[in-house]
């Protein structure tokens, strides 16, 4: 997993609430055995007509959003099923950060595991950011995870909050295995001290069963 520090890219608006995981990556594409190649099918049923032609009415098909690496949406983004491929598809498409007014919990967990940054802003601020993006072709956003700061190409700036543990993992590019291996010395020390668990020293208790 690549470390995430600072990233600047064109931003795209997906002005919808409750974007669920079946919209993000429809079930018929969940046949791959790795997490690469899903980007071509991101928002497939929205991006294409029944004839397989790009639908010009879908936001991300607008030429102004070509190469967008930041996606801005509304509340409850990533709701629905728990499919990991939703986060994979967004990342494989080239999007490195999603800014929204709210995220589904399971989607948040899946995103963290692959290094996809989720930035939550209050709804009024999210709508204001969308207004700015729509008002300027090629509007770009710089995401600075070190400073916890978003900066728009027109000077718009907003700080954001993120769980310190999640921030640290993203900055270091650590997945769950990496985070565990980083504690290898402590794990080894603990296992050595508890090699014979039946010899562990238990806390003394008073007659009522409470620890002294």
N, CA, C and O of each residue as an XYZ file, in Angstrom:
848
protein
N       0.845     -1.192      0.000
C       0.000      0.000      0.000
C       0.879      1.240      0.000
O       1.797      1.348      0.814
N       0.610      2.180     -0.906
C       1.423      3.381     -1.009
C       1.071      4.379      0.101
O      -0.101      4.546      0.441
N       2.086      5.039      0.660
C       1.806      6.084      1.654
C       1.021      7.233      1.015
O       1.211      7.546     -0.160
N       0.154      7.848      1.789
C      -0.621      8.994      1.323
C      -0.177     10.205      2.127
O      -0.293     10.220      3.353
N       0.332     11.221      1.433
C       0.742     12.439      2.123
C      -0.010     13.633      1.574
O      -0.927     14.145      2.216
N       0.379     14.082      0.374
C      -0.274     15.207     -0.287
C      -0.583     14.836     -1.725
O       0.238     14.226     -2.410
N      -1.770     15.207     -2.179
C      -2.213     14.812     -3.512
C      -3.040     15.933     -4.113
O      -3.920     16.483     -3.450
N      -2.762     16.280     -5.376
C      -3.522     17.314     -6.080
C      -4.092     16.736     -7.361
O      -3.375     16.091     -8.126
N      -5.372     16.960     -7.601
C      -5.999     16.428     -8.805
C      -7.281     17.190     -9.126
O      -7.841     17.889     -8.281
N      -7.728     17.036    -10.368
C      -9.050     17.521    -10.768
C     -10.095     16.842     -9.882
O      -9.978     15.656     -9.573
N     -11.108     17.591     -9.479
C     -12.171     17.054     -8.636
C     -13.451     16.896     -9.452
O     -13.769     17.728    -10.302
N     -14.174     15.820     -9.180
C     -15.433     15.540     -9.865
C     -16.567     15.477     -8.863
O     -16.389     14.995     -7.745
N     -17.735     15.963     -9.262
C     -18.928     15.938     -8.402
C     -19.823     14.757     -8.745
O     -20.086     14.488     -9.917
N     -20.284     14.061     -7.729
C     -21.335     13.072     -7.868
C     -22.408     13.482     -6.875
O     -22.435     13.019     -5.735
N     -23.295     14.365     -7.335
C     -24.243     15.020     -6.437
C     -25.423     14.108     -6.134
O     -26.543     14.327     -6.596
N     -25.134     13.076     -5.339
C     -26.149     12.090     -4.985
C     -25.932     11.661     -3.548
O     -24.797     11.584     -3.077
N     -27.026     11.381     -2.851
C     -26.955     10.770     -1.526
C     -27.154      9.269     -1.671
O     -27.679      8.795     -2.679
N     -26.731      8.528     -0.656
C     -26.965      7.078     -0.600
C     -26.420      6.344     -1.829
O     -27.082      5.466     -2.383
N     -25.218      6.710     -2.242
C     -24.567      5.975     -3.332
C     -24.152      4.620     -2.762
O     -23.231      4.542     -1.949
N     -24.834      3.552     -3.188
C     -24.563      2.254     -2.569
C     -23.503      1.463     -3.348
O     -23.097      1.839     -4.448
N     -23.079      0.372     -2.742
C     -21.979     -0.389     -3.318
C     -22.368     -1.074     -4.623
O     -21.498     -1.344     -5.451
N     -23.657     -1.364     -4.828
C     -24.073     -1.963     -6.099
C     -24.022     -0.930     -7.219
O     -23.792     -1.286     -8.375
N     -24.232      0.336     -6.897
C     -24.050      1.396     -7.881
C     -22.562      1.571     -8.198
O     -22.181      1.798     -9.346
N     -21.732      1.462     -7.158
C     -20.295      1.666     -7.338
C     -19.694      0.556     -8.199
O     -18.964      0.841     -9.148
N     -19.989     -0.695     -7.883
C     -19.507     -1.816     -8.687
C     -20.599     -2.897     -8.716
O     -20.744     -3.655     -7.756
N     -21.362     -2.969     -9.807
C     -22.471     -3.932     -9.894
C     -22.009     -5.372     -9.696
O     -20.864     -5.718     -9.987
N     -22.906     -6.191     -9.202
C     -22.589     -7.559     -8.787
C     -22.034     -8.428     -9.899
O     -21.254     -9.341     -9.631
N     -22.424     -8.164    -11.166
C     -21.976     -9.037    -12.257
C     -20.479     -8.952    -12.520
O     -19.927     -9.760    -13.268
N     -19.824     -7.973    -11.904
C     -18.385     -7.813    -12.135
C     -17.547     -8.328    -10.963
O     -16.334     -8.123    -10.924
N     -18.196     -8.992    -10.017
C     -17.476     -9.465     -8.832
C     -16.933    -10.874     -9.041
O     -17.180    -11.770     -8.234
N     -16.201    -11.058    -10.116
C     -15.686    -12.391    -10.451
C     -14.165    -12.445    -10.476
O     -13.592    -13.518    -10.665
N     -13.518    -11.333    -10.292
C     -12.067    -11.297    -10.340
C     -11.490    -11.866     -9.047
O     -12.138    -11.836     -8.001
N     -10.254    -12.388     -9.129
C      -9.631    -12.982     -7.955
C      -8.618    -12.032     -7.314
O      -8.026    -12.359     -6.286
N      -8.417    -10.860     -7.918
C      -7.583     -9.850     -7.288
C      -8.339     -8.528     -7.328
O      -9.483     -8.487     -7.781
N      -7.717     -7.441     -6.858
C      -8.449     -6.188     -6.762
C      -8.104     -5.215     -7.879
O      -8.352     -4.016     -7.753
N      -7.544     -5.709     -8.956
C      -7.209     -4.856    -10.092
C      -8.160     -5.143    -11.265
O      -8.637     -6.265    -11.433
N      -8.420     -4.108    -12.066
C      -9.284     -4.280    -13.224
C     -10.728     -3.896    -12.998
O     -11.551     -3.988    -13.909
N     -11.045     -3.462    -11.776
C     -12.426     -3.081    -11.483
C     -12.763     -1.663    -11.951
O     -13.934     -1.314    -12.102
N     -11.738     -0.857    -12.178
C     -11.980      0.540    -12.526
C     -12.804      0.719    -13.788
O     -13.572      1.675    -13.900
N     -12.651     -0.195    -14.738
C     -13.410     -0.095    -15.990
C     -14.909     -0.242    -15.764
O     -15.719      0.176    -16.592
N     -15.266     -0.839    -14.633
C     -16.684     -1.119    -14.358
C     -17.262     -0.226    -13.260
O     -18.399     -0.418    -12.830
N     -16.474      0.746    -12.814
C     -16.961      1.656    -11.769
C     -18.221      2.386    -12.248
O     -18.238      2.939    -13.347
N     -19.268      2.386    -11.427
C     -20.546      3.041    -11.749
C     -21.069      2.600    -13.119
O     -21.646      3.398    -13.857
N     -20.865      1.339    -13.446
C     -21.148      0.849    -14.804
C     -22.578      1.135    -15.244
O     -22.795      1.637    -16.347
N     -23.546      0.825    -14.404
C     -24.951      0.997    -14.796
C     -25.342      2.464    -14.919
O     -26.358      2.789    -15.533
N     -24.540      3.349    -14.338
C     -24.786      4.781    -14.462
C     -23.990      5.371    -15.626
O     -24.460      6.283    -16.306
N     -22.797      4.852    -15.849
C     -21.917      5.397    -16.881
C     -22.354      5.025    -18.290
O     -22.100      5.767    -19.239
N     -23.016      3.867    -18.430
C     -23.319      3.355    -19.766
C     -24.811      3.077    -19.945
O     -25.519      2.747    -18.994
N     -25.263      3.219    -21.175
C     -26.636      2.847    -21.521
C     -26.705      1.331    -21.700
O     -25.684      0.649    -21.609
N     -27.892      0.806    -21.951
C     -28.055     -0.635    -22.156
C     -27.281     -1.122    -23.372
O     -26.958     -2.306    -23.469
N     -26.980     -0.217    -24.300
C     -26.214     -0.579    -25.498
C     -24.709     -0.498    -25.269
O     -23.931     -0.741    -26.191
N     -24.292     -0.160    -24.053
C     -22.878     -0.077    -23.749
C     -22.225      1.219    -24.183
O     -20.999      1.308    -24.254
N     -23.043      2.230    -24.475
C     -22.535      3.531    -24.897
C     -22.472      4.454    -23.680
O     -23.367      4.434    -22.835
N     -21.412      5.262    -23.595
C     -21.281      6.183    -22.475
C     -22.471      7.131    -22.420
O     -22.810      7.770    -23.416
N     -23.100      7.220    -21.260
C     -24.281      8.056    -21.082
C     -23.842      9.491    -20.777
O     -23.269      9.740    -19.716
N     -24.095     10.429    -21.674
C     -23.632     11.806    -21.462
C     -24.304     12.501    -20.275
O     -23.823     13.537    -19.816
N     -25.401     11.947    -19.780
C     -26.106     12.578    -18.663
C     -25.470     12.227    -17.312
O     -25.785     12.846    -16.296
N     -24.573     11.231    -17.305
C     -23.941     10.844    -16.042
C     -22.754     11.757    -15.760
O     -21.923     12.007    -16.633
N     -22.690     12.246    -14.536
C     -21.730     13.276    -14.165
C     -20.286     12.956    -14.546
O     -19.599     13.786    -15.141
N     -19.827     11.749    -14.203
C     -18.411     11.445    -14.405
C     -18.029     11.279    -15.870
O     -16.844     11.190    -16.191
N     -19.014     11.236    -16.759
C     -18.716     11.154    -18.192
C     -18.442     12.528    -18.806
O     -18.063     12.619    -19.974
N     -18.630     13.578    -18.038
C     -18.372     14.926    -18.547
C     -16.878     15.100    -18.824
O     -16.055     14.766    -17.972
N     -16.514     15.617    -19.999
C     -15.092     15.806    -20.337
C     -14.322     16.609    -19.294
O     -13.126     16.389    -19.101
N     -14.991     17.524    -18.633
C     -14.312     18.369    -17.640
C     -13.784     17.565    -16.463
O     -12.915     18.034    -15.728
N     -14.305     16.352    -16.280
C     -13.885     15.527    -15.161
C     -12.880     14.449    -15.558
O     -12.571     13.567    -14.757
N     -12.368     14.511    -16.782
C     -11.382     13.523    -17.223
C     -10.160     13.532    -16.296
O      -9.606     14.584    -15.977
N      -9.768     12.352    -15.883
C      -8.588     12.236    -15.032
C      -8.806     12.644    -13.601
O      -7.837     12.830    -12.865
N     -10.045     12.790    -13.178
C     -10.325     13.206    -11.799
C      -9.772     12.191    -10.807
O      -9.978     10.986    -10.951
N      -9.067     12.695     -9.800
C      -8.532     11.843     -8.751
C      -9.172     12.083     -7.404
O      -8.863     11.399     -6.428
N     -10.089     13.081     -7.348
C     -10.843     13.375     -6.132
C     -12.324     13.363     -6.490
O     -12.747     14.036     -7.430
N     -13.098     12.608     -5.749
C     -14.540     12.520     -5.973
C     -15.257     13.162     -4.798
O     -14.942     12.885     -3.640
N     -16.231     14.028     -5.105
C     -17.000     14.707     -4.062
C     -18.459     14.277     -4.179
O     -19.062     14.403     -5.244
N     -19.024     13.774     -3.092
C     -20.406     13.304     -3.112
C     -21.117     13.758     -1.842
O     -20.574     14.544     -1.066
N     -22.329     13.262     -1.638
C     -23.140     13.708     -0.506
C     -23.104     12.692      0.635
O     -22.071     12.061      0.857
N     -24.205     12.522      1.359
C     -24.180     11.728      2.579
C     -24.424     10.244      2.321
O     -25.002      9.853      1.307
N     -23.964      9.434      3.273
C     -24.162      7.975      3.276
C     -23.531      7.311      2.054
O     -24.096      6.378      1.483
N     -22.371      7.794      1.664
C     -21.675      7.219      0.514
C     -21.145      5.833      0.889
O     -20.580      5.651      1.967
N     -21.331      4.850     -0.012
C     -20.825      3.504      0.213
C     -21.745      2.620      1.030
O     -21.303      1.609      1.576
N     -23.012      2.981      1.124
C     -23.966      2.155      1.872
C     -24.281      0.888      1.074
O     -23.794      0.710     -0.043
N     -25.098      0.014      1.659
C     -25.482     -1.204      0.938
C     -24.701     -2.402      1.429
O     -24.505     -2.574      2.632
N     -24.251     -3.238      0.495
C     -23.561     -4.470      0.855
C     -22.142     -4.176      1.332
O     -21.669     -3.041      1.271
N     -21.482     -5.218      1.804
C     -20.147     -5.048      2.378
C     -19.034     -5.319      1.365
O     -17.878     -5.463      1.763
N     -19.345     -5.392      0.076
C     -18.349     -5.804     -0.911
C     -17.113     -4.910     -0.923
O     -17.198     -3.692     -1.082
N     -15.974     -5.551     -0.750
C     -14.697     -4.834     -0.748
C     -14.400     -4.196     -2.104
O     -13.713     -3.179     -2.189
N     -14.928     -4.809     -3.153
C     -14.624     -4.345     -4.506
C     -15.113     -2.925     -4.772
O     -14.678     -2.302     -5.740
N     -16.000     -2.402     -3.941
C     -16.446     -1.015     -4.119
C     -15.277     -0.064     -3.925
O     -15.077      0.853     -4.721
N     -14.506     -0.283     -2.866
C     -13.318      0.550     -2.632
C     -12.258      0.279     -3.690
O     -11.592      1.204     -4.154
N     -12.098     -0.996     -4.078
C     -11.112     -1.351     -5.101
C     -11.400     -0.639     -6.421
O     -10.494     -0.112     -7.067
N     -12.681     -0.632     -6.814
C     -13.057     -0.051     -8.109
C     -12.779      1.448     -8.145
O     -12.280      1.973     -9.141
N     -13.105      2.128     -7.055
C     -12.855      3.579     -6.993
C     -11.365      3.852     -7.120
O     -10.947      4.725     -7.880
N     -10.575      3.107     -6.379
C      -9.130      3.310     -6.411
C      -8.545      2.920     -7.767
O      -7.674      3.615     -8.290
N      -9.014      1.823     -8.332
C      -8.488      1.354     -9.617
C      -8.841      2.317    -10.748
O      -8.126      2.386    -11.748
N      -9.914      3.042    -10.603
C     -10.323      4.050    -11.589
C      -9.353      5.233    -11.588
O      -9.244      5.956    -12.578
N      -8.655      5.421    -10.478
C      -7.702      6.518    -10.375
C      -8.043      7.542     -9.313
O      -7.338      8.538     -9.155
N      -9.121      7.303     -8.585
C      -9.533      8.211     -7.512
C      -8.784      7.840     -6.233
O      -8.816      6.688     -5.800
N      -8.118      8.812     -5.639
C      -7.337      8.566     -4.431
C      -7.994      9.094     -3.164
O      -7.608      8.722     -2.056
N      -8.993      9.965     -3.330
C      -9.667     10.517     -2.157
C     -11.124     10.779     -2.493
O     -11.440     11.257     -3.583
N     -12.009     10.467     -1.558
C     -13.433     10.754     -1.694
C     -13.818     11.715     -0.583
O     -13.563     11.449      0.591
N     -14.424     12.821     -0.950
C     -14.916     13.808      0.007
C     -16.436     13.719      0.006
O     -17.057     13.798     -1.055
N     -17.040     13.558      1.169
C     -18.497     13.421      1.218
C     -19.015     13.884      2.572
O     -18.250     14.115      3.508
N     -20.339     14.013      2.649
C     -20.972     14.449      3.889
C     -21.161     13.300      4.875
O     -21.603     13.518      6.004
N     -20.834     12.090      4.460
C     -20.956     10.939      5.347
C     -20.655      9.657      4.600
O     -20.877      9.563      3.393
N     -20.143      8.657      5.333
C     -19.769      7.381      4.723
C     -20.350      6.229      5.533
O     -20.507      6.324      6.750
N     -20.666      5.141      4.838
C     -21.101      3.924      5.518
C     -19.903      3.300      6.226
O     -18.781      3.357      5.722
N     -20.138      2.703      7.397
C     -19.050      2.200      8.239
C     -18.216      1.112      7.555
O     -16.986      1.178      7.564
N     -18.877      0.112      6.964
C     -18.128     -0.994      6.367
C     -17.306     -0.501      5.184
O     -16.164     -0.923      5.000
N     -17.881      0.386      4.386
C     -17.133      0.953      3.268
C     -15.912      1.717      3.777
O     -14.849      1.663      3.160
N     -16.054      2.415      4.879
C     -14.928      3.146      5.460
C     -13.796      2.196      5.828
O     -12.627      2.479      5.565
N     -14.150      1.067      6.439
C     -13.143      0.085      6.813
C     -12.447     -0.512      5.607
O     -11.227     -0.677      5.607
N     -13.216     -0.837      4.582
C     -12.636     -1.408      3.368
C     -11.721     -0.416      2.657
O     -10.698     -0.799      2.090
N     -12.093      0.847      2.691
C     -11.281      1.883      2.038
C      -9.938      2.044      2.737
O      -8.901      2.173      2.086
N      -9.964      2.036      4.059
C      -8.727      2.184      4.819
C      -7.753      1.063      4.487
O      -6.545      1.290      4.415
N      -8.265     -0.134      4.286
C      -7.405     -1.293      4.035
C      -6.650     -1.201      2.719
O      -5.619     -1.854      2.554
N      -7.146     -0.400      1.776
C      -6.459     -0.282      0.482
C      -5.841      1.097      0.280
O      -5.292      1.379     -0.785
N      -5.925      1.952      1.283
C      -5.292      3.264      1.182
C      -6.113      4.317      0.484
O      -5.567      5.326      0.036
N      -7.432      4.109      0.376
C      -8.328      5.110     -0.206
C      -8.743      6.075      0.900
O      -9.384      5.669      1.869
N      -8.383      7.343      0.759
C      -8.675      8.338      1.798
C     -10.112      8.821      1.698
O     -10.568      9.209      0.622
N     -10.823      8.799      2.813
C     -12.176      9.335      2.901
C     -12.148     10.569      3.790
O     -11.659     10.521      4.918
N     -12.673     11.669      3.277
C     -12.712     12.929      4.023
C     -14.167     13.322      4.229
O     -14.897     13.539      3.262
N     -14.585     13.413      5.473
C     -15.975     13.770      5.772
C     -16.065     15.245      6.150
O     -15.341     15.728      7.021
N     -16.977     15.952      5.468
C     -17.242     17.351      5.759
C     -18.724     17.517      6.079
O     -19.540     16.707      5.641
N     -19.083     18.547      6.831
C     -20.512     18.833      7.042
C     -21.202     19.065      5.694
O     -20.576     19.539      4.746
N     -22.478     18.731      5.616
C     -23.206     18.848      4.357
C     -23.138     20.246      3.748
O     -22.897     20.352      2.545
N     -23.337     21.325      4.507
C     -23.260     22.662      3.891
C     -21.907     22.924      3.231
O     -21.849     23.542      2.167
N     -20.817     22.459      3.853
C     -19.496     22.671      3.274
C     -19.290     21.809      2.033
O     -18.631     22.224      1.079
N     -19.856     20.613      2.053
C     -19.770     19.744      0.879
C     -20.514     20.369     -0.296
O     -20.022     20.346     -1.424
N     -21.688     20.921     -0.041
C     -22.463     21.567     -1.101
C     -21.745     22.802     -1.642
O     -21.786     23.074     -2.842
N     -21.093     23.544     -0.757
C     -20.336     24.711     -1.191
C     -19.165     24.294     -2.079
O     -18.886     24.941     -3.089
N     -18.491     23.227     -1.707
C     -17.393     22.731     -2.528
C     -17.900     22.287     -3.895
O     -17.256     22.551     -4.910
N     -19.036     21.624     -3.929
C     -19.613     21.205     -5.214
C     -19.938     22.412     -6.086
O     -19.715     22.393     -7.296
N     -20.462     23.449     -5.469
C     -20.789     24.657     -6.225
C     -19.539     25.228     -6.890
O     -19.584     25.665     -8.040
N     -18.445     25.221     -6.174
C     -17.198     25.742     -6.723
C     -16.673     24.856     -7.854
O     -16.184     25.357     -8.867
N     -16.776     23.559     -7.678
C     -16.309     22.634     -8.719
C     -17.111     22.811     -9.994
O     -16.550     22.845    -11.089
N     -18.434     22.924     -9.851
C     -19.286     23.100    -11.032
C     -19.029     24.440    -11.718
O     -19.248     24.572    -12.922
N     -18.572     25.424    -10.966
C     -18.405     26.768    -11.515
C     -17.090     27.008    -12.226
O     -16.886     28.077    -12.800
N     -16.192     26.033    -12.200
C     -14.877     26.244    -12.814
C     -14.383     24.961    -13.457
O     -14.130     23.983    -12.755
N     -14.241     24.941    -14.769
C     -13.689     23.773    -15.451
C     -12.273     23.502    -14.951
O     -11.473     24.419    -14.763
N     -11.989     22.234    -14.744
C     -10.656     21.860    -14.292
C     -10.371     22.198    -12.846
O      -9.212     22.247    -12.433
N     -11.423     22.432    -12.068
C     -11.234     22.750    -10.646
C     -10.473     21.606     -9.979
O     -10.847     20.440    -10.107
N      -9.417     21.949     -9.276
C      -8.611     20.928     -8.628
C      -8.595     21.132     -7.115
O      -8.831     22.229     -6.609
N      -8.313     20.053     -6.424
C      -8.235     20.059     -4.971
C      -6.911     19.435     -4.554
O      -6.497     18.404     -5.084
N      -6.262     20.074     -3.601
C      -5.079     19.497     -2.966
C      -5.501     18.918     -1.628
O      -6.059     19.621     -0.786
N      -5.234     17.644     -1.437
C      -5.541     16.969     -0.181
C      -4.237     16.795      0.574
O      -3.349     16.070      0.127
N      -4.120     17.450      1.709
C      -2.911     17.391      2.524
C      -3.250     16.644      3.814
O      -3.833     17.202      4.744
N      -2.868     15.367      3.841
C      -3.196     14.555      5.009
C      -2.324     14.915      6.201
O      -2.762     14.801      7.346
N      -1.099     15.348      5.947
C      -0.223     15.770      7.042
C      -0.871     16.907      7.837
O      -0.908     16.879      9.068
N      -1.376     17.900      7.116
C      -1.953     19.087      7.760
C      -3.463     18.967      7.954
O      -4.091     19.854      8.534
N      -4.038     17.882      7.474
C      -5.488     17.665      7.523
C      -6.211     18.870      6.904
O      -7.049     19.517      7.533
N      -5.849     19.137      5.645
C      -6.320     20.355      4.974
C      -6.679     20.072      3.518
O      -5.942     19.388      2.808
N      -7.824     20.609      3.082
C      -8.228     20.608      1.676
C      -8.073     22.023      1.142
O      -8.462     22.989      1.799
N      -7.501     22.142     -0.056
C      -7.328     23.450     -0.676
C      -7.803     23.383     -2.126
O      -7.343     22.537     -2.893
N      -8.718     24.268     -2.500
C      -9.210     24.324     -3.869
C      -8.362     25.235     -4.730
O      -7.636     26.085     -4.215
N      -8.450     25.062     -6.042
C      -7.643     25.868     -6.958
C      -8.062     27.333     -6.980
O      -7.351     28.173     -7.533
N      -9.215     27.647     -6.382
C      -9.655     29.042     -6.290
C      -9.350     29.663     -4.930
O      -9.796     30.771     -4.633
N      -8.586     28.940     -4.101
C      -8.232     29.465     -2.787
C      -9.097     28.958     -1.650
O      -8.812     29.241     -0.487
N     -10.142     28.218     -1.961
C     -10.998     27.639     -0.911
C     -10.167     26.709     -0.032
O      -9.366     25.923     -0.538
N     -10.357     26.797      1.280
C      -9.595     25.970      2.221
C     -10.502     25.465      3.345
O     -11.321     26.213      3.879
N     -10.344     24.195      3.693
C     -11.071     23.639      4.822
C     -10.210     22.597      5.517
O      -9.633     21.723      4.870
N     -10.128     22.694      6.840
C      -9.489     21.642      7.614
C     -10.496     20.502      7.796
O     -11.707     20.719      7.757
N      -9.991     19.312      7.991
C     -10.883     18.175      8.219
C     -10.343     17.320      9.358
O      -9.147     17.335      9.653
N     -11.236     16.581      9.987
C     -10.868     15.683     11.077
C     -10.733     14.263     10.538
O     -11.434     13.866      9.607
N      -9.832     13.518     11.134
C      -9.689     12.107     10.784
C      -9.149     11.386     12.006
O      -8.333     11.932     12.749
N      -9.597     10.185     12.208
C      -9.137      9.384     13.330
C      -7.608      9.264     13.275
O      -7.062      8.919     12.227
N      -6.903      9.545     14.390
C      -5.441      9.516     14.387
C      -4.850      8.180     13.939
O      -3.828      8.150     13.254
N      -5.487      7.089     14.323
C      -5.004      5.758     13.921
C      -5.099      5.581     12.410
O      -4.163      5.091     11.779
N      -6.237      5.984     11.828
C      -6.404      5.880     10.378
C      -5.403      6.775      9.648
O      -4.810      6.381      8.644
N      -5.231      7.974     10.170
C      -4.296      8.919      9.542
C      -2.887      8.346      9.526
O      -2.186      8.430      8.517
N      -2.477      7.764     10.648
C      -1.128      7.209     10.757
C      -0.927      6.065      9.767
O       0.124      5.972      9.133
N      -1.923      5.199      9.632
C      -1.812      4.072      8.706
C      -1.706      4.562      7.267
O      -0.914      4.028      6.490
N      -2.490      5.567      6.905
C      -2.459      6.102      5.549
C      -1.136      6.812      5.263
O      -0.562      6.651      4.186
N      -0.656      7.594      6.224
C       0.603      8.300      6.032
C       1.771      7.335      5.843
O       2.685      7.600      5.062
N       1.734      6.222      6.560
C       2.810      5.234      6.479
C       2.584      4.205      5.383
O       3.484      3.430      5.060
N       1.370      4.194      4.801
C       1.064      3.192      3.787
C       0.966      1.797      4.375
O       1.392      0.827      3.747
N       0.413      1.686      5.560
C       0.324      0.409      6.247
C      -1.050     -0.238      6.075
O      -2.074      0.386      6.354
N      -1.067     -1.485      5.617
C      -2.302     -2.245      5.681
C      -2.328     -2.957      7.038
O      -1.461     -2.714      7.877
N      -3.307     -3.827      7.259
C      -3.439     -4.462      8.572
C      -2.212     -5.313      8.914
O      -1.773     -5.349     10.063
N      -1.666     -5.996      7.902
C      -0.500     -6.849      8.147
C       0.712     -5.994      8.497
O       1.456     -6.306      9.427
N       0.907     -4.904      7.740
C       2.025     -3.999      8.023
C       1.934     -3.435      9.435
O       2.933     -3.368     10.152
N       0.723     -3.028      9.830
C       0.533     -2.445     11.158
C       0.849     -3.463     12.256
O       1.384     -3.110     13.307
N       0.511     -4.730     11.998
C       0.812     -5.782     12.966
C       2.312     -6.048     13.036
O       2.875     -6.181     14.123
N       2.963     -6.125     11.864
C       4.402     -6.395     11.832
C       5.210     -5.260     12.467
O       6.312     -5.484     12.967
N       4.661     -4.048     12.446
C       5.351     -2.923     13.073
C       5.458     -3.118     14.589
O       6.285     -2.484     15.245
N       4.627     -3.988     15.131
C       4.647     -4.279     16.574
C       5.306     -5.622     16.855
O       5.109     -6.207     17.920
N       6.084     -6.106     15.902
C       6.653     -7.446     16.013
C       7.475     -7.625     17.288
O       7.373     -8.663     17.942
N       8.291     -6.628     17.654
C       9.123     -6.735     18.857
C       8.266     -6.874     20.110
O       8.558     -7.686     20.988
N       7.194     -6.065     20.182
C       6.321     -6.128     21.356
C       5.570     -7.459     21.410
O       5.366     -8.028     22.483
N       5.163     -7.943     20.240
C       4.455     -9.228     20.191
C       5.380    -10.355     20.651
O       4.983    -11.218     21.433
N       6.632    -10.334     20.148
C       7.602    -11.364     20.535
C       7.886    -11.307     22.029
O       7.990    -12.345     22.684
N       8.014    -10.087     22.576
C       8.269     -9.930     24.000
C       7.106    -10.468     24.830
O       7.308    -11.132     25.847
N       5.902    -10.178     24.388
C       4.716    -10.654     25.104
C       4.645    -12.180     25.076
O       4.373    -12.819     26.092
N       4.896    -12.759     23.890
C       4.820    -14.211     23.772
C       5.883    -14.891     24.635
O       5.634    -15.944     25.221
N       7.086    -14.276     24.711
C       8.146    -14.842     25.539
C       7.750    -14.819     27.017
O       8.002    -15.771     27.756
N       7.129    -13.721     27.429
C       6.726    -13.591     28.836
C       5.535    -14.468     29.183
O       5.272    -14.736     30.356
N       4.820    -14.914     28.164
C       3.632    -15.736     28.418
C       3.763    -17.102     27.748
O       2.772    -17.697     27.326
N       4.993    -17.583     27.658
C       5.210    -18.881     27.012
C       4.582    -20.019     27.800
O       4.200    -21.043     27.234
N       4.478    -19.830     29.121
C       3.797    -20.810     29.973
C       2.632    -20.108     30.658
O       2.761    -19.673     31.802
N       1.511    -19.995     29.982
C       0.400    -19.184     30.519
C      -0.089    -19.646     31.874
O      -0.639    -18.847     32.632
N       0.102    -20.952     32.209
C      -0.365    -21.426     33.506
C       0.484    -20.885     34.663
O       0.106    -21.001     35.828
N       1.664    -20.276     34.315
C       2.518    -19.699     35.331
C       2.310    -18.195     35.479
O       3.030    -17.537     36.230
N       1.340    -17.660     34.774
C       1.093    -16.221     34.823
C       0.722    -15.800     36.240
O       0.018    -16.515     36.952
N       1.205    -14.639     36.628
C       0.900    -14.113     37.963
C      -0.449    -13.422     37.913
O      -0.636    -12.451     37.180
N      -1.375    -13.926     38.692
C      -2.708    -13.339     38.730
C      -2.789    -12.299     39.832
O      -2.126    -12.431     40.861
N      -3.601    -11.261     39.626
C      -3.750    -10.243     40.680
C      -4.408    -10.846     41.913
O      -5.280    -11.708     41.816
N      -3.966    -10.367     43.080
C      -4.579    -10.830     44.317
C      -6.017    -10.331     44.392
O      -6.333     -9.253     43.888
N      -6.875    -11.105     45.014
C      -8.264    -10.718     45.153
C      -8.672    -10.794     46.612
O      -8.174    -11.622     47.374
N      -9.594     -9.909     46.986
C     -10.110     -9.978     48.350
C     -11.202    -11.031     48.416
O     -11.609    -11.546     47.375
N     -11.673    -11.357     49.559
C     -12.694    -12.426     49.697
C     -13.937    -12.160     48.837
O     -14.639    -13.103     48.471
N     -14.217    -10.904     48.513
C     -15.421    -10.626     47.716
C     -15.156    -10.748     46.225
O     -16.053    -10.527     45.412
N     -13.922    -11.100     45.863
C     -13.625    -11.313     44.470
C     -13.130    -10.079     43.744
O     -13.009    -10.101     42.519
N     -12.836     -8.991     44.468
C     -12.385     -7.754     43.841
C     -10.851     -7.716     43.865
O     -10.211     -8.214     44.791
N     -10.279     -7.098     42.802
C      -8.817     -6.942     42.760
C      -8.378     -5.951     43.829
O      -9.051     -4.947     44.062
N      -7.237     -6.232     44.488
C      -6.681     -5.276     45.447
C      -6.107     -4.096     44.692
O      -5.585     -3.166     45.306
